[in-house]
Amino acid sequence: MEGSAIRDIRRRLGITQIELGERLGVDQGTVSRWERQVENPRPATLARLRSLLERDEERRAFNRSLAIVRCDLRPASLLDQNLRLVEISASGKKAFTDRGQDPFKLMGTSFETYSNRIGAPHLRDHLLESGFLDGAALLFSFTVNARGNGNVTIWEPLTEDGQFIGALNYITSFFDFPANDEFTIEKIGFVATDNPGTFHVTHAGQRAHLIDGASLY
């Protein structure tokens, strides 16, 4: 690893040479020599440095999720490691209300309970089978038909030290299905971690063919 890369990592972490040295078990002078490319870190030290960077990426992903919900950048919500609803953005609450659901009564509800309540127990099964909780899926998605009102929801996993700690979910689009009196899940799928260019459809309802041609807004 080049010295400039080590310096960039340190700056990304927002710490001084002394602080980086303390985290890696070396003195400030050693960090300075790395950054000036006078000497190179040992393999074990490089591994610890990469671990620091990975934890920082996880922290940033978690903070971005908080920002999306708390700054109301999307109709969004946060779930904990047990898939219980713990926080909803203002526009997310409106989206639930528009679907005839009380967002305040949903707080603390598990995804399993929610799926059963809306008559779609298979939704949780598809989530588990996608590998979302194990890191095998980058994204999980489903499309809802709420009595003619359609929306697409995306789930992103949140991790800490490589372990699943919760999820961010947000609505990416709203559109209209033909008028109906049903609440159904019309499409379910995921994007695998090792194949980010492909969306795998695992369920298609009777109105799924209408989604791709819908005017999304």
Backbone as a chain_set.jsonl record, in Angstrom:
{"seq": "MEGSAIRDIRRRLGITQIELGERLGVDQGTVSRWERQVENPRPATLARLRSLLERDEERRAFNRSLAIVRCDLRPASLLDQNLRLVEISASGKKAFTDRGQDPFKLMGTSFETYSNRIGAPHLRDHLLESGFLDGAALLFSFTVNARGNGNVTIWEPLTEDGQFIGALNYITSFFDFPANDEFTIEKIGFVATDNPGTFHVTHAGQRAHLIDGASLY", "coords": {"N": [[0.844, -1.192, 0.0], [0.611, 2.18, -0.907], [2.15, 5.157, 0.43], [0.611, 7.482, 0.127], [-1.937, 6.446, 0.0], [-2.274, 5.449, 2.576], [-2.222, 7.833, 3.984], [-4.537, 9.025, 2.925], [-6.479, 7.262, 3.892], [-6.214, 7.694, 6.639], [-7.003, 10.372, 6.819], [-9.599, 10.117, 5.923], [-10.667, 8.717, 8.029], [-10.572, 10.697, 9.845], [-8.578, 11.246, 11.75], [-5.488, 11.884, 13.591], [-1.923, 11.417, 12.922], [-0.808, 10.47, 15.266], [-3.051, 9.38, 16.575], [-3.797, 7.372, 14.754], [-1.546, 5.783, 14.938], [-1.786, 4.915, 17.601], [-4.017, 3.267, 17.412], [-3.023, 1.271, 15.851], [-0.872, 0.319, 17.198], [1.679, 1.495, 16.984], [4.214, 4.13, 16.894], [3.922, 7.75, 16.325], [5.936, 8.585, 14.612], [6.471, 6.335, 13.063], [4.112, 6.093, 11.554], [4.322, 8.438, 10.105], [6.582, 7.854, 8.546], [5.546, 5.811, 6.976], [3.66, 7.218, 5.467], [5.298, 8.907, 4.075], [6.533, 7.135, 2.538], [8.922, 6.044, 3.33], [9.241, 3.72, 4.677], [7.461, 0.56, 4.74], [4.306, -0.678, 5.996], [3.972, -3.631, 8.044], [2.594, -6.836, 7.006], [0.619, -7.74, 8.881], [-0.042, -5.372, 10.125], [-1.093, -3.943, 7.993], [-3.387, -5.433, 7.595], [-4.826, -4.803, 9.916], [-5.193, -2.112, 9.412], [-6.822, -2.166, 7.147], [-9.049, -3.288, 8.349], [-9.825, -1.231, 10.049], [-10.652, 0.602, 8.132], [-12.79, -0.764, 6.957], [-14.582, -0.853, 9.12], [-15.065, 1.85, 9.327], [-16.399, 2.318, 6.918], [-18.728, 0.875, 7.41], [-19.735, 2.364, 9.531], [-20.225, 4.802, 8.255], [-22.185, 4.01, 6.406], [-24.247, 3.346, 8.148], [-24.708, 5.849, 9.335], [-25.502, 7.29, 7.069], [-27.92, 6.042, 6.605], [-29.349, 6.802, 8.898], [-29.461, 9.539, 8.34], [-31.053, 9.619, 6.021], [-33.523, 8.808, 7.038], [-34.003, 10.53, 9.31], [-33.664, 13.095, 8.285], [-35.628, 13.079, 6.502], [-35.321, 12.343, 3.747], [-36.305, 10.479, 2.071], [-39.314, 8.436, 1.803], [-38.949, 6.393, 4.337], [-37.623, 3.826, 6.57], [-36.214, 2.355, 9.568], [-34.99, -0.779, 10.692], [-34.289, -3.036, 13.391], [-31.807, -5.525, 14.442], [-33.402, -7.712, 14.783], [-35.313, -7.376, 12.956], [-37.327, -5.576, 13.648], [-39.466, -2.786, 13.509], [-38.141, 0.363, 14.08], [-37.82, 3.067, 13.614], [-39.238, 5.72, 11.685], [-39.379, 7.786, 8.823], [-40.775, 11.11, 8.265], [-42.167, 11.332, 5.807], [-42.351, 8.669, 5.315], [-44.134, 7.824, 7.272], [-46.402, 9.053, 6.284], [-46.722, 7.602, 3.924], [-47.376, 5.056, 4.921], [-49.798, 5.727, 6.17], [-51.312, 6.518, 3.96], [-51.686, 4.049, 2.845], [-53.52, 3.006, 4.462], [-52.624, 2.219, 6.96], [-51.63, 2.477, 10.376], [-48.894, 4.217, 11.303], [-47.801, 4.601, 13.855], [-48.741, 2.515, 15.4], [-47.354, 0.522, 14.24], [-44.758, 0.663, 15.117], [-42.102, -1.073, 16.586], [-43.042, -3.444, 15.709], [-42.426, -6.685, 14.41], [-40.926, -7.864, 11.338], [-41.907, -10.298, 10.551], [-44.398, -10.427, 11.88], [-45.607, -8.214, 10.679], [-45.665, -9.009, 7.97], [-47.389, -11.198, 8.122], [-49.658, -9.882, 8.992], [-50.443, -8.312, 6.83], [-51.235, -10.227, 5.161], [-49.292, -11.578, 3.729], [-47.301, -13.74, 4.298], [-45.298, -15.008, 2.928], [-43.539, -13.067, 2.154], [-41.569, -12.495, 4.106], [-40.321, -14.972, 4.06], [-39.148, -14.963, 1.52], [-37.31, -12.917, 1.897], [-35.525, -14.057, 3.776], [-34.613, -16.267, 2.311], [-33.21, -15.024, 0.318], [-30.75, -14.477, 1.34], [-30.25, -12.146, 2.624], [-29.836, -11.527, 5.356], [-27.451, -12.749, 5.832], [-25.489, -11.59, 4.363], [-25.353, -12.294, 1.725], [-26.948, -11.02, -0.066], [-27.11, -7.897, -1.652], [-29.173, -6.076, -1.943], [-32.698, -6.046, -1.298], [-35.95, -6.292, -2.611], [-39.386, -5.302, -2.968], [-42.632, -5.005, -4.469], [-45.573, -3.306, -3.817], [-49.101, -3.563, -4.045], [-51.54, -1.552, -3.074], [-54.601, -1.513, -2.953], [-54.78, -0.486, -5.565], [-52.893, 1.522, -5.46], [-49.563, 1.673, -6.137], [-46.216, 0.854, -5.068], [-42.636, 0.751, -4.928], [-40.351, -0.827, -2.859], [-37.145, -0.738, -1.395], [-34.698, -2.612, 0.33], [-31.81, -2.267, 2.356], [-29.011, -3.821, 3.838], [-27.584, -3.319, 7.129], [-24.49, -3.297, 8.771], [-22.142, -4.266, 11.365], [-18.867, -4.689, 12.21], [-18.943, -6.694, 10.341], [-21.222, -8.105, 10.956], [-24.762, -8.568, 10.804], [-26.856, -5.909, 11.73], [-29.184, -4.583, 11.361], [-31.594, -2.92, 9.196], [-32.095, -0.673, 6.475], [-34.925, 0.591, 4.907], [-36.613, 1.845, 2.041], [-38.904, 3.717, 0.011], [-38.823, 3.789, -3.451], [-40.322, 4.538, -5.637], [-43.59, 5.604, -6.707], [-46.669, 4.56, -8.123], [-49.543, 3.854, -10.223], [-51.716, 1.074, -10.114], [-54.245, -0.69, -12.013], [-57.542, 0.063, -10.857], [-58.491, -1.546, -7.847], [-59.517, -3.621, -5.055], [-57.69, -4.848, -3.413], [-54.908, -5.824, -1.28], [-51.811, -6.517, -2.082], [-48.698, -8.287, -2.733], [-46.827, -7.751, -5.448], [-44.418, -8.146, -6.731], [-41.266, -9.577, -6.024], [-37.822, -9.581, -5.229], [-34.177, -9.754, -5.449], [-30.774, -8.483, -5.272], [-27.802, -10.088, -5.729], [-24.8, -10.268, -3.78], [-22.488, -11.135, -5.081], [-23.127, -10.697, -7.684], [-23.816, -8.009, -8.818], [-25.001, -6.864, -11.046], [-27.383, -7.997, -11.746], [-30.851, -8.431, -11.269], [-32.66, -10.585, -9.378], [-35.67, -12.093, -9.762], [-37.971, -13.401, -7.547], [-40.584, -13.767, -7.02], [-43.624, -13.245, -8.708], [-46.567, -11.546, -9.019], [-50.065, -11.438, -10.049], [-50.294, -8.972, -11.202], [-47.798, -8.236, -11.879], [-46.746, -7.903, -14.437], [-47.52, -5.401, -15.118], [-45.904, -3.596, -13.913], [-43.324, -2.877, -14.995], [-44.072, -1.356, -17.174], [-45.259, 0.792, -16.046], [-45.838, 4.24, -15.198], [-43.471, 5.61, -13.435], [-42.995, 7.619, -10.588]], "CA": [[0.0, 0.0, 0.0], [1.417, 3.384, -1.014], [2.027, 6.098, 1.531], [-0.501, 8.408, -0.107], [-3.172, 5.727, 0.323], [-2.37, 5.418, 4.037], [-2.601, 9.188, 4.394], [-5.944, 9.231, 2.562], [-7.295, 6.487, 4.829], [-6.182, 8.39, 7.933], [-7.835, 11.574, 6.708], [-10.992, 9.671, 5.83], [-11.06, 8.357, 9.386], [-10.617, 11.93, 10.616], [-7.696, 11.133, 12.908], [-4.113, 12.329, 13.41], [-0.93, 10.347, 12.841], [-0.671, 9.908, 16.616], [-4.227, 8.549, 16.85], [-3.712, 6.167, 13.933], [-0.507, 4.958, 15.533], [-2.317, 4.292, 18.814], [-4.936, 2.198, 17.013], [-2.27, 0.196, 15.202], [0.204, -0.12, 18.073], [2.981, 2.047, 16.585], [4.298, 5.542, 17.257], [3.611, 8.721, 15.272], [7.03, 8.62, 13.649], [6.308, 5.21, 12.131], [3.037, 6.463, 10.62], [4.883, 9.461, 9.219], [7.471, 7.199, 7.576], [4.685, 5.118, 6.003], [3.035, 8.184, 4.566], [6.361, 9.462, 3.212], [7.037, 5.968, 1.817], [10.276, 5.712, 3.762], [9.133, 2.292, 4.965], [6.123, 0.015, 4.52], [3.735, -1.411, 7.133], [4.012, -5.086, 7.985], [1.315, -7.411, 6.557], [-0.363, -7.77, 9.968], [-0.477, -3.992, 10.335], [-1.963, -3.619, 6.859], [-4.674, -6.089, 7.841], [-5.527, -3.996, 10.917], [-5.558, -0.862, 8.747], [-8.002, -2.463, 6.315], [-10.164, -3.51, 9.262], [-10.268, 0.104, 10.458], [-11.355, 1.198, 7.001], [-14.07, -1.468, 6.813], [-15.476, -0.39, 10.185], [-15.464, 3.212, 8.98], [-17.41, 2.21, 5.859], [-19.964, 0.446, 8.064], [-20.241, 3.505, 10.305], [-20.764, 5.776, 7.303], [-23.432, 3.46, 5.864], [-25.256, 3.48, 9.196], [-25.03, 7.269, 9.472], [-26.284, 7.678, 5.89], [-29.275, 5.537, 6.822], [-29.972, 7.707, 9.862], [-29.721, 10.811, 7.667], [-32.191, 9.443, 5.111], [-34.748, 8.74, 7.834], [-34.212, 11.678, 10.194], [-33.779, 14.31, 7.468], [-36.772, 12.819, 5.629], [-34.894, 12.425, 2.356], [-37.164, 9.529, 1.354], [-40.195, 7.663, 2.677], [-37.998, 5.356, 4.753], [-37.682, 3.369, 7.955], [-35.1, 1.549, 10.056], [-35.325, -1.969, 11.464], [-33.158, -3.514, 14.177], [-31.267, -6.823, 14.021], [-34.493, -8.687, 14.818], [-36.258, -6.912, 11.931], [-38.433, -4.84, 14.246], [-39.5, -1.4, 13.059], [-37.726, 1.211, 15.199], [-37.852, 4.494, 13.279], [-39.863, 5.99, 10.392], [-39.293, 9.183, 8.401], [-42.078, 11.78, 8.192], [-42.854, 10.928, 4.572], [-42.628, 7.244, 5.459], [-45.377, 7.73, 8.04], [-47.489, 9.409, 5.366], [-46.913, 6.486, 2.993], [-48.134, 4.03, 5.644], [-51.155, 6.238, 6.361], [-51.99, 6.468, 2.66], [-52.025, 2.646, 2.587], [-54.512, 2.597, 5.445], [-51.948, 1.635, 8.119], [-51.24, 3.441, 11.399], [-47.446, 4.047, 11.512], [-47.455, 4.571, 15.276], [-49.029, 1.162, 15.879], [-46.391, -0.394, 13.625], [-43.471, 0.755, 15.799], [-41.783, -2.243, 17.394], [-43.574, -4.648, 15.07], [-41.435, -7.46, 13.665], [-41.262, -8.042, 9.925], [-42.731, -11.506, 10.468], [-45.756, -10.039, 12.26], [-46.124, -7.31, 9.649], [-45.95, -9.804, 6.77], [-48.608, -11.971, 8.388], [-50.78, -8.958, 9.153], [-50.908, -7.851, 5.517], [-51.617, -11.399, 4.377], [-48.197, -11.974, 2.831], [-46.234, -14.384, 5.078], [-44.217, -15.413, 2.029], [-42.61, -11.953, 1.972], [-40.436, -12.737, 5.007], [-39.618, -16.162, 3.577], [-38.312, -14.553, 0.39], [-36.199, -12.14, 2.452], [-34.565, -14.987, 4.371], [-34.038, -17.11, 1.264], [-32.314, -14.215, -0.518], [-29.454, -14.35, 1.992], [-30.127, -10.758, 3.072], [-29.305, -11.457, 6.719], [-26.132, -13.385, 5.87], [-24.549, -10.864, 3.516], [-25.344, -12.811, 0.354], [-27.73, -10.112, -0.908], [-26.838, -6.469, -1.496], [-30.457, -5.387, -1.865], [-33.925, -6.836, -1.385], [-36.98, -5.371, -3.09], [-40.727, -5.815, -3.238], [-43.59, -4.031, -4.982], [-46.867, -3.439, -3.155], [-50.346, -3.029, -4.592], [-52.436, -1.231, -1.963], [-55.885, -1.106, -3.52], [-54.539, 0.305, -6.767], [-51.716, 2.372, -5.276], [-48.363, 0.848, -6.172], [-44.917, 1.433, -4.714], [-41.486, -0.156, -4.897], [-39.545, -0.646, -1.652], [-35.805, -1.332, -1.395], [-34.053, -2.852, 1.626], [-30.349, -2.354, 2.386], [-28.556, -4.316, 5.143], [-26.63, -2.547, 7.911], [-23.603, -4.23, 9.47], [-21.108, -3.781, 12.279], [-17.856, -5.752, 12.274], [-19.353, -7.751, 9.433], [-22.435, -8.778, 11.432], [-26.014, -7.867, 10.522], [-27.404, -5.207, 12.897], [-30.448, -3.944, 11.035], [-31.83, -2.649, 7.779], [-32.749, 0.544, 6.003], [-35.774, 0.367, 3.741], [-37.154, 3.115, 1.532], [-39.708, 3.637, -1.205], [-38.132, 4.454, -4.56], [-41.26, 5.066, -6.63], [-45.029, 5.408, -6.559], [-47.368, 4.508, -9.402], [-50.911, 3.349, -10.104], [-52.222, -0.142, -10.733], [-55.677, -0.57, -12.28], [-58.325, 0.107, -9.622], [-58.843, -2.83, -7.242], [-59.743, -3.54, -3.608], [-56.801, -5.818, -2.776], [-53.568, -5.454, -0.801], [-51.019, -7.664, -2.538], [-47.298, -8.125, -3.102], [-46.84, -8.11, -6.863], [-43.091, -8.536, -7.227], [-40.227, -9.698, -5.002], [-36.543, -9.988, -5.798], [-32.976, -9.304, -4.747], [-29.513, -8.388, -6.006], [-26.793, -10.854, -4.997], [-23.535, -9.58, -3.539], [-21.488, -11.535, -6.069], [-23.637, -10.442, -9.037], [-24.546, -6.751, -8.659], [-25.621, -6.407, -12.283], [-28.584, -8.775, -12.058], [-31.943, -8.461, -10.296], [-33.278, -11.908, -9.398], [-37.087, -12.081, -9.389], [-38.335, -14.643, -6.862], [-42.051, -13.858, -6.982], [-44.341, -12.337, -9.605], [-48.006, -11.659, -8.836], [-50.885, -11.344, -11.251], [-50.151, -7.641, -11.779], [-46.361, -7.953, -12.035], [-46.448, -7.479, -15.81], [-47.886, -3.996, -15.269], [-44.951, -2.74, -13.197], [-42.278, -2.337, -15.861], [-44.633, -0.373, -18.092], [-45.926, 1.854, -15.298], [-45.19, 5.546, -15.145], [-42.957, 5.738, -12.069], [-42.722, 9.008, -10.206]], "C": [[0.877, 1.239, 0.0], [1.148, 4.329, 0.157], [0.865, 7.056, 1.371], [-1.837, 7.758, 0.237], [-3.372, 5.668, 1.833], [-2.79, 6.785, 4.561], [-4.078, 9.457, 4.099], [-6.882, 8.487, 3.511], [-7.363, 7.201, 6.177], [-7.083, 9.621, 7.905], [-9.316, 11.221, 6.612], [-11.525, 9.309, 7.209], [-11.153, 9.579, 10.293], [-9.748, 11.905, 11.852], [-6.284, 11.592, 12.559], [-3.182, 11.131, 13.259], [-0.761, 9.675, 14.202], [-1.822, 8.949, 16.911], [-4.219, 7.266, 16.024], [-2.668, 5.219, 14.505], [-0.992, 4.226, 16.771], [-3.234, 3.118, 18.468], [-4.192, 0.995, 16.429], [-1.099, -0.301, 16.042], [1.59, 0.33, 17.65], [3.018, 3.514, 16.99], [4.024, 6.444, 16.05], [4.684, 8.754, 14.207], [6.92, 7.509, 12.617], [5.236, 5.523, 11.095], [3.547, 7.489, 9.619], [5.779, 8.835, 8.156], [6.665, 6.408, 6.543], [4.164, 6.096, 4.963], [4.052, 8.828, 3.632], [7.035, 8.374, 2.385], [8.507, 5.679, 2.106], [10.336, 4.229, 4.125], [7.683, 1.857, 4.786], [5.612, -0.712, 5.761], [3.901, -2.916, 6.946], [2.644, -5.622, 7.549], [0.241, -7.409, 7.642], [-0.912, -6.371, 10.243], [-1.402, -3.543, 9.214], [-3.35, -4.227, 7.055], [-5.491, -5.298, 8.86], [-6.006, -2.681, 10.31], [-6.799, -1.064, 7.873], [-9.24, -2.677, 7.189], [-10.727, -2.178, 9.759], [-11.102, 0.752, 9.365], [-12.725, 0.548, 6.807], [-15.062, -1.019, 7.878], [-15.954, 1.028, 9.914], [-16.534, 3.204, 7.895], [-18.754, 1.8, 6.457], [-20.59, 1.599, 8.843], [-20.878, 4.536, 9.387], [-22.09, 5.294, 6.719], [-24.562, 3.601, 6.884], [-25.683, 4.933, 9.347], [-25.812, 7.793, 8.271], [-27.735, 7.236, 6.054], [-30.031, 6.411, 7.817], [-30.35, 9.023, 9.199], [-30.943, 10.716, 6.76], [-33.503, 9.459, 5.879], [-34.995, 10.041, 8.589], [-34.302, 13.008, 9.456], [-34.908, 14.186, 6.451], [-36.414, 12.989, 4.154], [-35.673, 11.472, 1.466], [-38.222, 9.0, 2.323], [-39.411, 6.418, 3.103], [-38.215, 4.96, 6.202], [-36.458, 2.526, 8.276], [-35.637, 0.375, 10.859], [-34.09, -2.413, 12.234], [-32.741, -4.911, 13.715], [-32.313, -7.938, 14.051], [-35.612, -8.322, 13.845], [-37.519, -6.313, 12.542], [-38.337, -3.38, 13.83], [-39.188, -0.474, 14.227], [-37.778, 2.704, 14.886], [-38.414, 4.671, 11.87], [-39.712, 7.471, 10.068], [-40.696, 9.781, 8.313], [-42.854, 11.359, 6.947], [-43.155, 9.431, 4.574], [-43.919, 7.017, 6.232], [-46.572, 8.046, 7.149], [-47.786, 8.263, 4.401], [-47.697, 5.353, 3.654], [-49.596, 4.455, 5.805], [-51.958, 6.165, 5.071], [-52.394, 5.046, 2.287], [-53.034, 2.117, 3.601], [-53.922, 1.959, 6.681], [-51.53, 2.738, 9.084], [-49.752, 3.261, 11.709], [-47.052, 3.946, 12.981], [-47.711, 3.187, 15.879], [-48.047, 0.14, 15.315], [-45.039, -0.389, 14.336], [-43.264, -0.446, 16.714], [-42.284, -3.545, 16.808], [-42.481, -5.372, 14.301], [-41.89, -7.612, 12.223], [-42.133, -9.276, 9.734], [-44.189, -11.183, 10.795], [-46.392, -9.165, 11.198], [-46.523, -8.09, 8.399], [-47.231, -10.612, 6.942], [-49.838, -11.064, 8.424], [-51.328, -8.485, 7.809], [-51.258, -9.02, 4.596], [-50.561, -11.863, 3.403], [-47.056, -12.605, 3.614], [-45.052, -14.808, 4.219], [-43.177, -14.316, 1.846], [-41.371, -12.135, 2.843], [-39.635, -13.942, 4.541], [-38.676, -15.807, 2.426], [-37.101, -13.748, 0.874], [-35.124, -13.069, 2.997], [-33.859, -15.814, 3.304], [-33.078, -16.342, 0.36], [-30.903, -14.141, 0.053], [-29.198, -12.956, 2.517], [-29.471, -10.648, 4.442], [-27.882, -11.989, 6.82], [-25.096, -12.683, 5.001], [-24.506, -11.33, 2.081], [-26.114, -11.92, -0.61], [-27.37, -8.665, -0.6], [-28.121, -5.698, -1.225], [-31.592, -6.403, -1.92], [-35.036, -5.868, -1.758], [-38.331, -6.062, -3.216], [-41.639, -4.666, -3.664], [-44.966, -4.329, -4.411], [-47.985, -2.878, -4.032], [-51.281, -2.811, -3.409], [-53.712, -0.632, -2.539], [-55.715, -0.136, -4.688], [-53.356, 1.244, -6.672], [-50.473, 1.489, -5.202], [-47.136, 1.581, -5.676], [-43.863, 0.341, -4.649], [-40.641, 0.174, -3.674], [-38.227, -1.402, -1.78], [-35.321, -1.484, 0.042], [-32.542, -2.917, 1.439], [-29.918, -2.843, 3.765], [-27.575, -3.349, 5.802], [-25.8, -3.525, 8.732], [-22.656, -3.506, 10.42], [-20.141, -4.926, 12.515], [-18.286, -6.966, 11.457], [-20.626, -8.481, 9.817], [-23.673, -7.924, 11.168], [-26.563, -7.211, 11.786], [-28.734, -4.521, 12.599], [-30.577, -3.689, 9.547], [-32.446, -1.273, 7.586], [-33.681, 0.128, 4.881], [-36.422, 1.678, 3.333], [-37.925, 2.87, 0.244], [-39.001, 4.42, -2.301], [-39.09, 5.049, -5.574], [-42.698, 4.741, -6.254], [-45.651, 5.367, -7.949], [-48.744, 3.899, -9.174], [-51.097, 2.015, -10.812], [-53.672, 0.132, -11.148], [-56.451, -0.672, -10.963], [-58.693, -1.298, -9.143], [-58.98, -2.646, -5.738], [-58.825, -4.47, -2.822], [-55.516, -5.165, -2.253], [-52.683, -6.658, -1.1], [-49.561, -7.284, -2.76], [-47.164, -8.636, -4.529], [-45.478, -8.517, -7.424], [-42.105, -8.554, -6.066], [-38.935, -10.126, -5.689], [-35.371, -9.437, -5.003], [-31.807, -9.184, -5.716], [-28.453, -9.081, -5.169], [-25.489, -10.073, -4.882], [-22.505, -9.897, -4.61], [-21.957, -11.324, -7.511], [-24.468, -9.158, -9.039], [-25.242, -6.245, -9.916], [-26.918, -7.109, -12.628], [-29.593, -8.712, -10.917], [-32.668, -9.792, -10.44], [-34.719, -11.81, -8.901], [-37.45, -13.43, -8.774], [-39.843, -14.813, -6.712], [-42.637, -12.831, -7.931], [-45.834, -12.581, -9.44], [-48.757, -11.454, -10.138], [-50.788, -9.979, -11.93], [-48.689, -7.279, -12.05], [-46.031, -7.425, -13.425], [-46.777, -6.007, -16.041], [-46.833, -3.056, -14.693], [-43.946, -2.09, -14.132], [-42.805, -1.259, -16.798], [-45.304, 0.788, -17.391], [-45.139, 3.154, -15.376], [-44.76, 5.783, -13.706], [-42.641, 7.193, -11.762], [-42.487, 9.102, -8.715]], "O": [[1.793, 1.347, 0.816], [0.086, 4.306, 0.778], [0.205, 7.409, 2.348], [-2.757, 8.427, 0.706], [-4.492, 5.818, 2.323], [-3.614, 6.884, 5.47], [-4.785, 10.043, 4.919], [-7.935, 8.999, 3.89], [-8.43, 7.302, 6.783], [-7.83, 9.878, 8.849], [-10.174, 11.924, 7.146], [-12.689, 9.562, 7.521], [-11.737, 9.514, 11.375], [-10.112, 12.465, 12.885], [-5.922, 11.679, 11.385], [-3.59, 9.983, 13.44], [-0.59, 8.458, 14.283], [-1.611, 7.852, 17.426], [-4.586, 6.201, 16.52], [-2.874, 4.006, 14.552], [-0.66, 3.06, 16.979], [-3.225, 2.096, 19.154], [-4.662, -0.141, 16.502], [-0.406, -1.238, 15.645], [2.574, -0.36, 17.916], [2.0, 4.084, 17.38], [3.909, 5.976, 14.917], [4.384, 8.931, 13.026], [7.234, 7.707, 11.443], [5.416, 5.258, 9.907], [3.239, 7.415, 8.429], [5.74, 9.239, 6.994], [7.047, 6.339, 5.375], [4.215, 5.847, 3.758], [3.709, 9.246, 2.526], [7.975, 8.637, 1.635], [9.236, 5.151, 1.266], [11.351, 3.567, 3.909], [6.784, 2.694, 4.693], [6.401, -1.301, 6.5], [3.962, -3.408, 5.82], [1.638, -4.932, 7.708], [-0.921, -7.112, 7.362], [-2.092, -6.205, 10.554], [-2.383, -2.841, 9.458], [-4.361, -3.609, 6.721], [-6.701, -5.137, 8.699], [-7.085, -2.191, 10.643], [-7.708, -0.234, 7.866], [-10.346, -2.291, 6.811], [-11.941, -2.011, 9.878], [-12.129, 1.373, 9.638], [-13.707, 1.235, 6.525], [-16.243, -0.825, 7.587], [-17.092, 1.379, 10.224], [-17.473, 3.997, 7.945], [-19.797, 2.316, 6.057], [-21.805, 1.792, 8.823], [-21.938, 5.081, 9.694], [-23.018, 6.086, 6.555], [-25.692, 3.934, 6.528], [-26.872, 5.225, 9.473], [-26.687, 8.644, 8.427], [-28.661, 7.96, 5.688], [-31.204, 6.726, 7.613], [-31.425, 9.566, 9.456], [-31.772, 11.625, 6.733], [-34.483, 10.051, 5.428], [-36.09, 10.598, 8.512], [-34.94, 13.945, 9.938], [-35.118, 15.084, 5.635], [-37.106, 13.683, 3.409], [-35.699, 11.636, 0.246], [-38.049, 9.103, 3.537], [-39.234, 5.494, 2.309], [-38.893, 5.653, 6.961], [-35.76, 2.046, 7.383], [-36.605, 0.507, 11.608], [-32.966, -2.193, 11.783], [-33.256, -5.421, 12.72], [-32.134, -8.981, 13.423], [-36.708, -8.879, 13.899], [-38.626, -6.507, 12.039], [-37.248, -2.807, 13.803], [-39.875, -0.506, 15.248], [-37.779, 3.524, 15.805], [-38.115, 3.886, 10.97], [-39.897, 8.319, 10.941], [-41.686, 9.051, 8.291], [-44.047, 11.064, 7.02], [-44.094, 8.977, 3.92], [-44.704, 6.131, 5.896], [-47.617, 7.401, 7.238], [-48.945, 7.981, 4.094], [-48.577, 4.757, 3.032], [-50.511, 3.657, 5.605], [-53.134, 5.799, 5.079], [-53.328, 4.846, 1.51], [-53.364, 0.931, 3.603], [-54.618, 1.233, 7.392], [-51.12, 3.816, 8.654], [-49.374, 2.259, 12.315], [-46.075, 3.277, 13.315], [-46.978, 2.745, 16.764], [-47.919, -0.966, 15.84], [-44.255, -1.325, 14.18], [-44.135, -0.792, 17.513], [-41.998, -4.622, 17.33], [-41.688, -4.734, 13.609], [-43.078, -7.504, 11.917], [-42.998, -9.3, 8.858], [-45.101, -11.607, 10.085], [-47.561, -9.339, 10.851], [-47.592, -7.859, 7.834], [-48.052, -10.7, 6.028], [-50.912, -11.43, 7.949], [-52.533, -8.28, 7.663], [-51.539, -8.833, 3.412], [-50.872, -12.466, 2.376], [-45.946, -12.073, 3.607], [-43.936, -14.951, 4.717], [-42.053, -14.594, 1.429], [-40.249, -11.951, 2.372], [-38.406, -13.938, 4.616], [-37.546, -16.292, 2.366], [-36.005, -13.877, 0.33], [-33.941, -12.887, 2.709], [-32.651, -16.037, 3.383], [-32.226, -16.945, -0.292], [-29.963, -13.785, -0.658], [-28.058, -12.608, 2.826], [-28.638, -9.768, 4.662], [-27.183, -11.707, 7.793], [-23.953, -13.131, 4.911], [-23.711, -10.822, 1.29], [-25.962, -12.037, -1.826], [-27.33, -8.256, 0.56], [-28.156, -4.791, -0.394], [-31.461, -7.475, -2.51], [-35.06, -4.738, -1.269], [-38.41, -7.25, -3.529], [-41.443, -3.516, -3.272], [-45.463, -5.451, -4.504], [-47.822, -1.843, -4.678], [-51.76, -3.773, -2.808], [-53.877, 0.586, -2.603], [-56.402, 0.881, -4.787], [-52.862, 1.719, -7.694], [-50.35, 0.656, -4.304], [-47.024, 2.796, -5.843], [-44.151, -0.82, -4.359], [-40.257, 1.327, -3.476], [-38.195, -2.553, -2.217], [-35.513, -0.592, 0.868], [-32.048, -3.536, 0.496], [-30.409, -2.332, 4.772], [-26.829, -2.647, 5.12], [-26.335, -4.466, 9.318], [-22.407, -2.307, 10.294], [-20.536, -6.003, 12.963], [-18.029, -8.11, 11.831], [-21.071, -9.375, 9.097], [-23.63, -6.7, 11.296], [-26.72, -7.879, 12.808], [-29.344, -3.94, 13.497], [-29.781, -4.174, 8.743], [-33.209, -0.785, 8.42], [-33.274, -0.616, 3.988], [-36.739, 2.517, 4.176], [-37.634, 1.94, -0.509], [-38.626, 5.576, -2.106], [-38.721, 5.97, -6.301], [-42.982, 3.75, -5.583], [-45.199, 6.071, -8.852], [-49.07, 3.479, -8.064], [-50.689, 1.845, -11.961], [-54.267, 1.1, -10.673], [-56.056, -1.412, -10.062], [-59.148, -2.133, -9.925], [-58.592, -1.605, -5.207], [-59.14, -4.842, -1.692], [-55.101, -4.105, -2.721], [-52.794, -7.695, -0.447], [-49.233, -6.113, -2.951], [-47.367, -9.823, -4.787], [-45.4, -9.159, -8.471], [-42.109, -7.654, -5.226], [-38.953, -10.935, -6.617], [-35.556, -8.74, -4.006], [-31.843, -9.712, -6.828], [-28.227, -8.703, -4.019], [-25.125, -9.313, -5.779], [-21.731, -9.025, -5.006], [-21.271, -11.723, -8.452], [-25.682, -9.205, -9.236], [-26.005, -5.281, -9.847], [-27.499, -6.855, -13.683], [-29.246, -8.911, -9.753], [-33.224, -10.092, -11.497], [-34.954, -11.477, -7.739], [-37.261, -14.474, -9.397], [-40.318, -15.879, -6.321], [-42.2, -11.68, -7.958], [-46.319, -13.686, -9.687], [-48.153, -11.314, -11.201], [-51.156, -9.838, -13.096], [-48.385, -6.142, -12.41], [-45.138, -6.592, -13.577], [-46.36, -5.428, -17.044], [-46.865, -1.853, -14.953], [-43.737, -0.879, -14.069], [-42.068, -0.348, -17.176], [-45.859, 1.673, -18.042], [-43.928, 3.154, -15.594], [-45.583, 6.119, -12.854], [-42.081, 7.905, -12.595], [-42.241, 10.191, -8.197]]}, "num_chains": 1, "name": "protein.A"}
